[in-house]
């Protein structure tokens, strides 16, 4: 296969890798937690506590992963992550007691810390520099299907192969599909041999604003992924209606990524992120004013806003700082987000137990803080 043909496969391969990685880690416990807990003799609460621990492991490893990316390139990091994910899923499939289950879930956290969007975006930045924005949007679009397809695929595996079989299938997907594709298609180290000068990434006003922006985004996104169906039932929908409306969140996230991709990088990334922070509060306001019939606006607003911000997490560091230290900078910027993510389901659940209105007020308030953080984002001179 020619070099040009291989190059054309980079975005599809990265997108496929993100689908498998998100479906088999971040979204896995949404359908696996109950049968997994029953199979190892515990309750789902223990599984979700372990998942919170996995998010903390992910947060702790994220800066290391960013430096690894900048030193060695995204291919090596993604390949290692595929092996880690496969080992974690195999351990889960073999678990007969809670301690092994917890170990497997925590190992998933290690995979998430080094194997999600960060190294995929770094491959594209190494290849295309500041022109990587469209490719980042494309990989983000494909990765969104990790949620849209992950839950039904895992559920179908559980129904046909059992929960252990589902774990083994996902492990096989990492070892037999993702790992060979990474090795065959992704460039070795930094594409083209270009290594921007590397030095320590320092916190400044722009970095702090970005960290707060994305910490808020991840907190709201994780809270919604855990509680959106229950929130919608509190707004008056039946369980079936809430499940259908919650599905709009994934659809909106995919649709808005398509729009970004079609726009081919036109417009200001800062303005797009600023608008994105207002979509969840807008959906909440429509639901509050419109009542039960408008409750789905919360899902649409959250999905669209989160879809834009997922792209922004890759594009904004590149737009504001350039390609130098991209991997380390993006990982450092998102480290606070990974820590607050671990606490989001429990904290938002406590608020939702009080009232749906209060829950929407809290999540909308977080979004307004994010909105404020988009002001004062300054591009580094010379870019």
HELIX and SHEET records of a PDB file:
HELIX    1   1 UNK A    3  UNK A   23  1                                  21    
HELIX    2   2 UNK A   29  UNK A   40  1                                  12    
HELIX    3   3 UNK A   44  UNK A   72  1                                  29    
HELIX    4   4 UNK A   74  UNK A   94  1                                  21    
HELIX    5   5 UNK A   98  UNK A  115  1                                  18    
HELIX    6   6 UNK A  117  UNK A  128  1                                  12    
HELIX    7   7 UNK A  129  UNK A  132  5                                   4    
HELIX    8   8 UNK A  133  UNK A  173  1                                  41    
HELIX    9   9 UNK A  174  UNK A  178  3                                   5    
HELIX   10  10 UNK A  179  UNK A  185  1                                   7    
HELIX   11  11 UNK A  191  UNK A  193  5                                   3    
HELIX   12  12 UNK A  205  UNK A  234  1                                  30    
HELIX   13  13 UNK A  239  UNK A  262  1                                  24    
HELIX   14  14 UNK A  269  UNK A  276  1                                   8    
HELIX   15  15 UNK A  279  UNK A  290  1                                  12    
HELIX   16  16 UNK A  291  UNK A  294  5                                   4    
HELIX   17  17 UNK A  296  UNK A  321  1                                  26    
HELIX   18  18 UNK A  326  UNK A  354  1                                  29    
HELIX   19  19 UNK A  356  UNK A  373  1                                  18    
END                                                                             
